[in-house]
């Protein structure tokens, strides 16, 4: 985004603190990572559709991969070069959507 300062990268302590409230998430290869498993492909795809709307509104898009009923998600803020509050906010929203 031209003219906009990228969000600040969180320090290791801040990421660890955020992970306390992000059930199922961990740091893997410098990114927030989670694997969601649903009852069916339709449920997994429904989750992805809802999460896509949240991500689009936030203009913050996940790296994700879906096979059958599993959705693997990696979050990082590329323009900042690491994990930011944008990532923790999207992870929190995804957890809520996955219910």
N, CA, C and O atoms as a MOPAC input file, in Angstrom:
PM7 MOZYME 1SCF
protein

 N      0.83800 1    -1.17800 1     0.00000 1
 C      0.00000 1     0.00000 1     0.00000 1
 C      0.88600 1     1.24500 1     0.00000 1
 O      1.58800 1     1.51700 1     0.97300 1
 N      0.84700 1     1.96300 1    -1.05200 1
 C      1.69000 1     3.13600 1    -1.19700 1
 C      1.32600 1     4.18900 1    -0.16100 1
 O      0.15200 1     4.46800 1     0.08600 1
 N      2.36800 1     4.76900 1     0.44300 1
 C      2.15900 1     5.85400 1     1.37700 1
 C      1.75000 1     5.41000 1     2.77100 1
 O      1.58700 1     6.24800 1     3.65800 1
 N      1.58300 1     4.12700 1     2.98100 1
 C      1.16700 1     3.63300 1     4.29100 1
 C      2.32400 1     2.90300 1     4.95400 1
 O      3.00800 1     2.09700 1     4.32400 1
 N      2.53300 1     3.19200 1     6.22700 1
 C      3.59300 1     2.50900 1     6.96200 1
 C      3.14200 1     1.09600 1     7.28700 1
 O      2.04900 1     0.90800 1     7.82000 1
 N      3.96500 1     0.09300 1     6.97600 1
 C      3.60000 1    -1.28600 1     7.30200 1
 C      3.48000 1    -1.46500 1     8.81300 1
 O      4.16100 1    -0.77700 1     9.57300 1
 N      2.61800 1    -2.38500 1     9.25600 1
 C      2.49000 1    -2.62900 1    10.69200 1
 C      3.80600 1    -3.15900 1    11.26700 1
 O      4.60100 1    -3.78900 1    10.56900 1
 N      4.00900 1    -2.88900 1    12.54500 1
 C      5.23700 1    -3.32100 1    13.21500 1
 C      5.22700 1    -4.83100 1    13.44600 1
 O      4.20200 1    -5.41600 1    13.79900 1
 N      6.37900 1    -5.44000 1    13.24000 1
 C      6.54900 1    -6.86400 1    13.52000 1
 C      6.54200 1    -7.04800 1    15.03600 1
 O      7.19000 1    -6.29700 1    15.76500 1
 N      5.80700 1    -8.04700 1    15.49700 1
 C      5.75200 1    -8.34100 1    16.92400 1
 C      7.04600 1    -9.01700 1    17.37300 1
 O      7.62800 1    -9.81000 1    16.63300 1
 N      7.48600 1    -8.70400 1    18.57200 1
 C      8.63900 1    -9.37900 1    19.15000 1
 C      8.25000 1   -10.78500 1    19.57800 1
 O      7.06500 1   -11.11000 1    19.65600 1
 N      9.24800 1   -11.62100 1    19.85500 1
 C      8.98800 1   -13.01400 1    20.24000 1
 C      8.08300 1   -13.09700 1    21.46200 1
 O      7.19000 1   -13.94200 1    21.51200 1
 N      8.30100 1   -12.23500 1    22.44400 1
 C      7.47000 1   -12.23100 1    23.64300 1
 C      6.02800 1   -11.85400 1    23.33300 1
 O      5.09700 1   -12.42000 1    23.90600 1
 N      5.84500 1   -10.90800 1    22.43600 1
 C      4.49100 1   -10.49500 1    22.05300 1
 C      3.77600 1   -11.61500 1    21.30500 1
 O      2.57700 1   -11.82500 1    21.49400 1
 N      4.50700 1   -12.33100 1    20.45800 1
 C      3.91800 1   -13.46300 1    19.73300 1
 C      3.54500 1   -14.56100 1    20.72400 1
 O      2.45300 1   -15.12300 1    20.64600 1
 N      4.44400 1   -14.86700 1    21.65200 1
 C      4.14500 1   -15.88600 1    22.66600 1
 C      2.92000 1   -15.51000 1    23.48000 1
 O      2.08800 1   -16.36300 1    23.78800 1
 N      2.80600 1   -14.24700 1    23.82500 1
 C      1.64300 1   -13.76300 1    24.58100 1
 C      0.36600 1   -13.92900 1    23.76500 1
 O     -0.65800 1   -14.34500 1    24.30600 1
 N      0.41000 1   -13.61500 1    22.49400 1
 C     -0.75500 1   -13.75500 1    21.62400 1
 C     -1.15500 1   -15.22300 1    21.48800 1
 O     -2.34300 1   -15.54500 1    21.45700 1
 N     -0.17300 1   -16.10400 1    21.40700 1
 C     -0.45600 1   -17.53200 1    21.22500 1
 C     -1.23400 1   -18.12500 1    22.39800 1
 O     -1.94500 1   -19.11600 1    22.23300 1
 N     -1.10200 1   -17.52600 1    23.57600 1
 C     -1.84200 1   -18.01000 1    24.74500 1
 C     -3.34200 1   -17.99900 1    24.46900 1
 O     -4.06100 1   -18.89400 1    24.91500 1
 N     -3.81600 1   -16.99700 1    23.74000 1
 C     -5.25000 1   -16.88700 1    23.45600 1
 C     -5.62000 1   -17.36400 1    22.05500 1
 O     -6.76300 1   -17.19500 1    21.63100 1
 N     -4.67700 1   -17.95400 1    21.33500 1
 C     -4.94100 1   -18.44700 1    19.98200 1
 C     -4.86800 1   -19.96800 1    19.96500 1
 O     -3.87000 1   -20.55200 1    19.54300 1
 N     -5.92800 1   -20.59000 1    20.42600 1
 C     -5.97200 1   -22.04600 1    20.53300 1
 C     -5.68700 1   -22.70500 1    19.18400 1
 O     -6.31900 1   -22.38800 1    18.17600 1
 N     -4.72500 1   -23.62600 1    19.18700 1
 C     -4.40200 1   -24.38800 1    17.98700 1
 C     -3.32400 1   -23.77300 1    17.10600 1
 O     -2.85600 1   -24.41800 1    16.16800 1
 N     -2.92500 1   -22.54600 1    17.38700 1
 C     -1.92300 1   -21.86000 1    16.56300 1
 C     -0.53400 1   -22.02800 1    17.15700 1
 O     -0.36700 1   -22.15300 1    18.37000 1
 N      0.45900 1   -22.02700 1    16.27500 1
 C      1.86600 1   -22.07900 1    16.66900 1
 C      2.65800 1   -21.27300 1    15.65600 1
 O      2.13100 1   -20.87000 1    14.61900 1
 N      3.91400 1   -21.04300 1    15.95900 1
 C      4.80200 1   -20.40400 1    14.98400 1
 C      5.55500 1   -21.50800 1    14.27500 1
 O      6.19400 1   -22.35200 1    14.90300 1
 N      5.46800 1   -21.48600 1    12.94700 1
 C      6.17300 1   -22.46300 1    12.11800 1
 C      6.78500 1   -21.71400 1    10.94600 1
 O      6.08400 1   -21.04100 1    10.19100 1
 N      8.07700 1   -21.83500 1    10.80400 1
 C      8.80600 1   -21.15700 1     9.72200 1
 C      8.54400 1   -19.65400 1     9.70700 1
 O      8.40600 1   -19.05000 1     8.64300 1
 N      8.47700 1   -19.05700 1    10.89700 1
 C      8.31000 1   -17.60900 1    11.00000 1
 C      6.91000 1   -17.09700 1    10.72400 1
 O      6.70700 1   -15.89400 1    10.55900 1
 N      5.94200 1   -18.00600 1    10.67200 1
 C      4.55800 1   -17.62200 1    10.38700 1
 C      3.64100 1   -18.23300 1    11.44100 1
 O      3.95600 1   -19.27300 1    12.02000 1
 N      2.50600 1   -17.58200 1    11.68600 1
 C      1.48500 1   -18.21500 1    12.51000 1
 C      0.89900 1   -19.35900 1    11.69200 1
 O      0.56200 1   -19.18200 1    10.52100 1
 N      0.77900 1   -20.52100 1    12.30200 1
 C      0.32000 1   -21.70200 1    11.58400 1
 C     -0.77400 1   -22.40900 1    12.38200 1
 O     -0.68800 1   -22.53600 1    13.60400 1
 N     -1.79800 1   -22.86600 1    11.67100 1
 C     -2.85800 1   -23.65200 1    12.29400 1
 C     -3.43300 1   -24.60800 1    11.25900 1
 O     -3.45300 1   -24.32500 1    10.06200 1
 N     -3.89600 1   -25.73800 1    11.75200 1
 C     -4.55700 1   -26.71900 1    10.89700 1
 C     -5.96500 1   -26.93700 1    11.44800 1
 O     -6.13700 1   -27.39500 1    12.57800 1
 N     -6.95300 1   -26.60800 1    10.64700 1
 C     -8.35100 1   -26.78800 1    11.02600 1
 C     -8.86500 1   -28.05800 1    10.35400 1
 O     -8.65000 1   -28.25900 1     9.15800 1
 N     -9.53900 1   -28.91100 1    11.11600 1
 C    -10.12100 1   -30.12600 1    10.56600 1
 C    -11.62100 1   -30.08700 1    10.82700 1
 O    -12.06200 1   -29.93000 1    11.96500 1
 N    -12.39000 1   -30.23100 1     9.76700 1
 C    -13.84200 1   -30.14500 1     9.83600 1
 C    -14.46500 1   -31.51600 1     9.59400 1
 O    -13.76300 1   -32.47300 1     9.27000 1
 N    -15.75900 1   -31.60700 1     9.74900 1
 C    -16.46500 1   -32.88000 1     9.58200 1
 C    -16.55000 1   -33.30500 1     8.12300 1
 O    -16.68400 1   -34.49200 1     7.82700 1
 N    -16.47100 1   -32.33100 1     7.20400 1
 C    -16.62900 1   -32.64600 1     5.79000 1
 C    -15.94000 1   -31.58400 1     4.94100 1
 O    -15.53700 1   -30.53100 1     5.43500 1
 N    -15.81800 1   -31.88600 1     3.65800 1
 C    -15.28600 1   -30.91300 1     2.70600 1
 C    -16.16700 1   -29.67500 1     2.65200 1
 O    -15.66100 1   -28.55500 1     2.58100 1
 N    -17.47900 1   -29.86500 1     2.68600 1
 C    -18.40300 1   -28.72800 1     2.61300 1
 C    -18.18800 1   -27.78500 1     3.79700 1
 O    -18.18200 1   -26.56600 1     3.62400 1
 N    -18.01400 1   -28.33700 1     4.98800 1
 C    -17.75300 1   -27.48800 1     6.15700 1
 C    -16.41700 1   -26.75800 1     6.02200 1
 O    -16.32100 1   -25.57600 1     6.35100 1
 N    -15.39500 1   -27.45100 1     5.54200 1
 C    -14.09000 1   -26.81500 1     5.34700 1
 C    -14.18600 1   -25.68500 1     4.33100 1
 O    -13.63700 1   -24.60300 1     4.54200 1
 N    -14.88100 1   -25.93800 1     3.23600 1
 C    -15.02900 1   -24.92600 1     2.20200 1
 C    -15.87000 1   -23.75200 1     2.70200 1
 O    -15.58500 1   -22.60100 1     2.37300 1
 N    -16.89200 1   -24.03600 1     3.48700 1
 C    -17.70500 1   -22.97200 1     4.07400 1
 C    -16.87600 1   -22.07500 1     4.98100 1
 O    -17.00900 1   -20.85200 1     4.95200 1
 N    -16.02100 1   -22.69400 1     5.78800 1
 C    -15.10700 1   -21.93100 1     6.64500 1
 C    -14.22300 1   -21.02300 1     5.79600 1
 O    -14.04400 1   -19.84800 1     6.11500 1
 N    -13.67100 1   -21.56900 1     4.71600 1
 C    -12.79100 1   -20.77800 1     3.86300 1
 C    -13.54300 1   -19.60500 1     3.23200 1
 O    -12.99500 1   -18.50900 1     3.11500 1
 N    -14.77800 1   -19.82900 1     2.83200 1
 C    -15.56700 1   -18.74300 1     2.22600 1
 C    -15.80800 1   -17.62800 1     3.23700 1
 O    -15.66800 1   -16.45000 1     2.90900 1
 N    -16.16900 1   -17.99600 1     4.46600 1
 C    -16.40000 1   -16.97800 1     5.51000 1
 C    -15.10100 1   -16.26600 1     5.87100 1
 O    -15.08100 1   -15.04600 1     6.03400 1
 N    -14.01600 1   -17.03200 1     5.99500 1
 C    -12.72200 1   -16.43500 1     6.33400 1
 C    -12.23700 1   -15.51400 1     5.21500 1
 O    -11.60400 1   -14.49300 1     5.48400 1
 N    -12.52800 1   -15.86800 1     3.96900 1
 C    -12.13000 1   -15.02600 1     2.83700 1
 C    -12.79600 1   -13.65300 1     2.91200 1
 O    -12.17200 1   -12.64200 1     2.58700 1
 N    -14.04700 1   -13.61300 1     3.33400 1
 C    -14.74400 1   -12.32600 1     3.46200 1
 C    -14.11600 1   -11.46500 1     4.55300 1
 O    -13.95300 1   -10.25700 1     4.37800 1
 N    -13.76600 1   -12.08400 1     5.67600 1
 C    -13.10700 1   -11.35500 1     6.76200 1
 C    -11.74100 1   -10.85100 1     6.30000 1
 O    -11.38300 1    -9.70000 1     6.54800 1
 N    -10.98800 1   -11.71000 1     5.63300 1
 C     -9.65900 1   -11.33700 1     5.15500 1
 C     -9.73900 1   -10.19800 1     4.13500 1
 O     -8.92200 1    -9.27700 1     4.16100 1
 N    -10.70400 1   -10.26300 1     3.25800 1
 C    -10.84900 1    -9.21500 1     2.23700 1
 C    -11.18500 1    -7.87400 1     2.88000 1
 O    -10.63600 1    -6.84200 1     2.49600 1
 N    -12.09400 1    -7.89100 1     3.86400 1
 C    -12.43600 1    -6.63500 1     4.56300 1
 C    -11.21200 1    -6.04300 1     5.24700 1
 O    -11.05100 1    -4.82300 1     5.28900 1
 N    -10.34800 1    -6.90200 1     5.78400 1
 C     -9.14300 1    -6.44400 1     6.47100 1
 C     -7.99300 1    -6.17300 1     5.49800 1
 O     -6.94800 1    -5.65900 1     5.89800 1
 N     -8.18500 1    -6.51900 1     4.22600 1
 C     -7.12900 1    -6.42800 1     3.21600 1
 C     -5.86400 1    -7.15100 1     3.70400 1
 O     -4.74300 1    -6.65300 1     3.59500 1
 N     -6.10800 1    -8.35000 1     4.24600 1
 C     -5.00400 1    -9.15300 1     4.78200 1
 C     -5.31200 1   -10.61200 1     4.47200 1
 O     -6.19700 1   -11.20900 1     5.08500 1
 N     -4.59500 1   -11.17200 1     3.53900 1
 C     -4.97400 1   -12.44900 1     2.95500 1
 C     -4.06800 1   -13.58400 1     3.40900 1
 O     -2.84600 1   -13.43700 1     3.41700 1
 N     -4.65700 1   -14.71500 1     3.78600 1
 C     -3.87400 1   -15.83800 1     4.29500 1
 C     -3.20500 1   -16.63800 1     3.19000 1
 O     -3.61000 1   -16.60300 1     2.02800 1
 N     -2.18000 1   -17.35200 1     3.58600 1
 C     -1.65900 1   -18.44100 1     2.76500 1
 C     -2.39100 1   -19.66000 1     3.30300 1
 O     -2.30400 1   -19.96400 1     4.49300 1
 N     -3.11300 1   -20.35900 1     2.43300 1
 C     -3.82400 1   -21.52700 1     2.93700 1
 C     -3.91100 1   -22.61500 1     1.90400 1
 O     -3.71300 1   -22.40000 1     0.70800 1
 N     -4.21800 1   -23.80400 1     2.41100 1
 C     -4.21400 1   -25.00100 1     1.58700 1
 C     -5.33100 1   -25.89700 1     2.09100 1
 O     -5.47000 1   -26.10300 1     3.29600 1
 N     -6.12500 1   -26.42700 1     1.17700 1
 C     -7.25400 1   -27.26300 1     1.56100 1
 C     -7.19500 1   -28.60300 1     0.85000 1
 O     -7.02300 1   -28.66800 1    -0.36700 1
 N     -7.33800 1   -29.66600 1     1.62000 1
 C     -7.53700 1   -30.99700 1     1.07600 1
 C     -8.67500 1   -31.61900 1     1.87600 1
 O     -8.59500 1   -31.76800 1     3.09600 1
 N     -9.72000 1   -31.97200 1     1.16600 1
 C    -10.91300 1   -32.58500 1     1.73800 1
 C    -11.41900 1   -31.78800 1     2.93600 1
 O    -11.96200 1   -30.70000 1     2.74300 1
 N    -11.26900 1   -32.27300 1     4.14200 1
 C    -11.85300 1   -31.59000 1     5.30100 1
 C    -10.83400 1   -30.83300 1     6.13600 1
 O    -11.15000 1   -30.37400 1     7.23400 1
 N     -9.61500 1   -30.69700 1     5.62600 1
 C     -8.53900 1   -30.02900 1     6.35700 1
 C     -8.15400 1   -28.72500 1     5.66200 1
 O     -7.99400 1   -28.67400 1     4.44200 1
 N     -8.01100 1   -27.67900 1     6.46700 1
 C     -7.55400 1   -26.38000 1     5.96300 1
 C     -6.30800 1   -26.00300 1     6.76700 1
 O     -6.37900 1   -25.84100 1     7.98500 1
 N     -5.17100 1   -25.86500 1     6.08600 1
 C     -3.93000 1   -25.43500 1     6.72500 1
 C     -3.73500 1   -23.95300 1     6.42000 1
 O     -3.86000 1   -23.52200 1     5.27400 1
 N     -3.42900 1   -23.18300 1     7.46000 1
 C     -3.31700 1   -21.73400 1     7.31600 1
 C     -1.96600 1   -21.26100 1     7.83900 1
 O     -1.52100 1   -21.68100 1     8.90700 1
 N     -1.32200 1   -20.38600 1     7.08100 1
 C     -0.12100 1   -19.67900 1     7.52300 1
 C     -0.38400 1   -18.19100 1     7.38000 1
 O     -0.87500 1   -17.72600 1     6.35200 1
 N     -0.04600 1   -17.44800 1     8.43600 1
 C     -0.25800 1   -16.00100 1     8.42000 1
 C      1.04400 1   -15.27600 1     8.71500 1
 O      1.75300 1   -15.59800 1     9.66800 1
 N      1.33900 1   -14.30700 1     7.89100 1
 C      2.45600 1   -13.39300 1     8.09500 1
 C      2.12800 1   -12.12200 1     7.32300 1
 O      1.35400 1   -12.15000 1     6.36700 1
 N      2.70700 1   -11.03500 1     7.73400 1
 C      2.49100 1    -9.77200 1     7.02100 1
 C      3.71500 1    -9.54500 1     6.14500 1
 O      4.75500 1    -9.08700 1     6.61700 1
 N      3.57900 1    -9.86900 1     4.87400 1
 C      4.71300 1    -9.82800 1     3.95000 1
 C      5.35500 1    -8.45100 1     3.87700 1
 O      6.58100 1    -8.34200 1     3.84600 1
 N      4.54100 1    -7.39700 1     3.85000 1
 C      5.09900 1    -6.05400 1     3.72400 1
 C      5.91200 1    -5.65600 1     4.94600 1
 O      6.74900 1    -4.75800 1     4.86200 1
 N      5.67900 1    -6.31600 1     6.09100 1
 C      6.42900 1    -6.02700 1     7.31900 1
 C      7.56900 1    -7.00700 1     7.53900 1
 O      8.50800 1    -6.71600 1     8.27900 1
 N      7.49100 1    -8.16800 1     6.89800 1
 C      8.53800 1    -9.16200 1     7.04200 1
 C      8.42900 1   -10.00200 1     8.29600 1
 O      9.43900 1   -10.47600 1     8.81800 1
 N      7.20600 1   -10.19300 1     8.78800 1
 C      7.03300 1   -11.02300 1     9.97500 1
 C      5.60300 1   -11.01200 1    10.46700 1
 O      4.69500 1   -10.55200 1     9.77500 1
 N      5.41500 1   -11.52000 1    11.66500 1
 C      4.09200 1   -11.60600 1    12.28400 1
 C      3.74700 1   -10.26700 1    12.92500 1
 O      4.54000 1    -9.70200 1    13.67800 1
 N      2.54800 1    -9.76900 1    12.61300 1
 C      2.08400 1    -8.49600 1    13.16300 1
 C      0.71600 1    -8.70000 1    13.81800 1
 O      0.16400 1    -9.80000 1    13.81600 1
 N      0.19300 1    -7.62000 1    14.37000 1
 C     -1.14500 1    -7.67400 1    14.96900 1
 C     -2.21200 1    -8.00800 1    13.92700 1
 O     -3.26700 1    -8.53800 1    14.27600 1
 N     -1.95700 1    -7.71100 1    12.67500 1
 C     -2.90700 1    -8.08100 1    11.61900 1
 C     -3.05400 1    -9.59800 1    11.54500 1
 O     -4.14600 1   -10.11500 1    11.31000 1
 N     -1.95700 1   -10.29600 1    11.74500 1
 C     -1.98100 1   -11.75600 1    11.70400 1
 C     -2.70500 1   -12.33400 1    12.91500 1
 O     -3.51300 1   -13.25400 1    12.78300 1
 N     -2.41600 1   -11.79700 1    14.08600 1
 C     -3.08300 1   -12.31700 1    15.28400 1
 C     -4.57800 1   -12.01900 1    15.23800 1
 O     -5.38300 1   -12.82900 1    15.69700 1
 N     -4.95700 1   -10.87100 1    14.69200 1
 C     -6.38100 1   -10.53000 1    14.58000 1
 C     -7.09100 1   -11.48100 1    13.61100 1
 O     -8.20300 1   -11.93000 1    13.88900 1
 N     -6.45800 1   -11.78800 1    12.48600 1
 C     -7.07200 1   -12.70600 1    11.52600 1
 C     -7.12700 1   -14.12500 1    12.09700 1
 O     -8.10600 1   -14.84100 1    11.88500 1
 N     -6.08900 1   -14.52900 1    12.81200 1
 C     -6.09900 1   -15.85200 1    13.45800 1
 C     -7.25000 1   -15.94100 1    14.45500 1
 O     -7.95200 1   -16.95100 1    14.50500 1
 N     -7.44500 1   -14.90100 1    15.23800 1
 C     -8.53600 1   -14.87400 1    16.21600 1
 C     -9.89000 1   -14.98200 1    15.50200 1
 O    -10.76500 1   -15.73100 1    15.93900 1
 N    -10.05600 1   -14.25000 1    14.42900 1
 C    -11.31300 1   -14.29200 1    13.66500 1
 C    -11.53800 1   -15.67600 1    13.07400 1
 O    -12.66300 1   -16.17600 1    13.07400 1
 N    -10.47800 1   -16.29800 1    12.57100 1
 C    -10.61200 1   -17.64600 1    12.01000 1
 C    -11.02500 1   -18.65300 1    13.08300 1
 O    -11.85600 1   -19.52600 1    12.83000 1
 N    -10.45000 1   -18.53300 1    14.27200 1
 C    -10.85200 1   -19.42000 1    15.36600 1
 C    -12.33500 1   -19.26300 1    15.68000 1
 O    -13.03500 1   -20.24700 1    15.91700 1
 N    -12.80300 1   -18.03000 1    15.67900 1
 C    -14.22300 1   -17.78200 1    15.94600 1
 C    -15.08700 1   -18.39800 1    14.85800 1
 O    -16.11500 1   -19.00600 1    15.15700 1
 N    -14.69000 1   -18.25000 1    13.61200 1
 C    -15.46100 1   -18.82700 1    12.49500 1
 C    -15.47000 1   -20.34600 1    12.53700 1
 O    -16.46800 1   -20.97600 1    12.18500 1
 N    -14.35600 1   -20.93700 1    12.96800 1
 C    -14.26500 1   -22.39500 1    13.02300 1
 C    -15.09100 1   -22.95300 1    14.16600 1
 O    -15.48900 1   -24.11800 1    14.16100 1
 N    -15.34200 1   -22.07900 1    15.16200 1
 C    -16.19000 1   -22.40900 1    16.30800 1
 C    -15.85000 1   -23.64900 1    16.99600 1
 O    -16.50500 1   -24.01200 1    17.97300 1

